[in-house]
Amino acid sequence: MLPLSYQHRGLLHALLGLAACHLGSSGIDTSQFNQTSALEHKLSAIQALSAFLIKEEMLGLNAMEEDITLAIVLLLVLHDICESGMSSHGTHLNGVTFLCARFVEQAAEPPSPFRMFLLAALAWLDVLRGFSGAEKLAYPPEVRRYILAANDFSLETLVGCPAEIFHRIGQVLSAGKDFLAGSLSDAEFQALLQESEQSLRDLDLDQEAYPTKDPEWKILAEAYRHSCILRILRFPDSFGLPCDDDRVVESVVAILDASAEIPRGSAFYKRLLFPLFLAGADASTPHQKHYVQLCIDEIKQSTGFRHQAMTGLLDKVWEERAAKTRGWVNVPWMEFVSLPVLRHFIS
């Protein structure tokens, strides 16, 4: 990012905007001047992105301009996450879907490590959206398959999730999107869910390849394995299975045990954030919830990202589960982030 930012002002603005936002969220500089600076840089980056997309439509972009476009999108989404804990500009991810898909389709030689990093990061953010609602998944299966085939550890190094697990949950979410749209039958979807869950359970993590010999990679893989199992268990009806079901409890405990195996001072620890969130959303006992809060607070402190939306979402789920005001068998966290109108439309 840093060397390329010297090649284009738009990327430099995106980078400076994220840096200023992080200075504020980490408490280093909470001045009004810094907040204004973050906003100004962000708006300049958005304008640069718009100019790139217009140029692509009219004249096309060269390879470096494509990389800059993808990099600006990634930094804008990270800026949103740093600012509020969630991205209000998911349209940026959608806006470059065609670029990622076209590159994968036309790639005749291995991409640069930087291009692979960008593809992996954007595809991962897209899958994260799919966790909250399969209908939000935008990137085609070919992109996730390309990342799996590349076998360059971009995804593993970035988030700690093995590409094989990432690819498998991508298949499930893609099928979930088709199921919600009515293009996949209930029987076909149920068969895929069962096969996917079993394949994740049978995956031999000792035989997986990891970026280095550090044992923490396998622990992270175990956490992400059970994170994906938890999401699979919530299909096709996220309200149907209570969080005290044995299969749910097993995966929650596995994620919490994994987090206990990685020292809090380790650089690997922050990669547990998403598994910890999923474990917390399905936690069935007070001590599990308390432990999740302690772990997430540690990650917030070490990274300077406040993740307000994540914390607020867990609070809403736990409050609703305790109050039982709606009489639900399960209180799915997805209920609080998906758009009811959209969910009704696609069902």
Steps between C-alpha positions, in 0.01 A plus 500: 500500500766752601715485184196503274350800683784710356369419152150640548347767723171316538666203666710736713180671620344162583809400697523830687127491573525155657811604695326809639191299589716245680677774694159607625358156576814395688484816713832640380346807337132571564516865397242656273778581254590131467134401454459762229821386333379139494172603338668724241741226394217248484289722274798563271559124476135441410525762225814331366325163502207644307739643241668162458170320452390753239830465318471120510157515342608738224864414427606215720770490770855371484626244752636755747178704488300183569717429804457857623123476457480178702733643763288815543188287547672286761622805693159669486331192643764473772447870574131434556574205726750704699251784528184316605572127499312436177517617141226730381661496157453136407415634157873556452554125527221440250636768269824311435349152485523510120871591518584206726289259294647621172855468623443144621336411171774650281807425713758327281787505749539509879409842641731715707498438876338840544215418260442169680493683833237740368285222353520298822418798722202616293362148457532443875306820576233383256472165680469684833197679357365164392517378860245764600279425201572269208312733268781757547768278344617674182823339381461199268626154603782526245674766710501283813607197296788704354620596849486135604696386194765772538619341826710804587380548859370855440174422676657296778753773578235771494227345717617155605228308317631220274400550137333156494265595783439840339412332171266252668301761691488709183330207326247478782424871497468500120257208524315684776461798270360275227268332751363833620449608139307180428746358247616215727258247647476427871618141447803611298590764758464261792724245327769763439478618862547148634789427266671832582464458874641149485791602277596772750483256790709246308764753391838390635660823616830323563528441126425859403776729375560818699699820434764412762568229755339699783247274678254789531398461133342163575323643806359780285391244240310311771324820607399582143390141436248526783400854403392366161325202659301742716389688188405178321288393798297821461381398153233484373312645800714717727226502763458124530801367691549621862847604614499224765481230232794260542643576154494875562650465847778279363608761246473790746720315750750410226539868404540610862753224563695611193511857627630373834789323325637814334678746733334839508827671417540294183461664159266212414250590770326783315409258219259332744264797495239363258492147648465654845209712381322195359566303818366788705185526291427134575633492857250334734653570843598819685862392542533443124364847427731653757804324353408614149473859622842482665659359184339753266594785733862381486492504119343846498772628728785348300376606156343839572183397314196552723255272314197680643255329267622153600473576871156654456382200300609253768324709765176497298515123449571432867230740617237348271597147598469586870173692463333247264260773389436345159483135598772393257663158539825665393606865482716520185742789484424525129150623587647826625714578195293374205244726336149368574362638174770329296461173691125504440550582132741215426296245695 
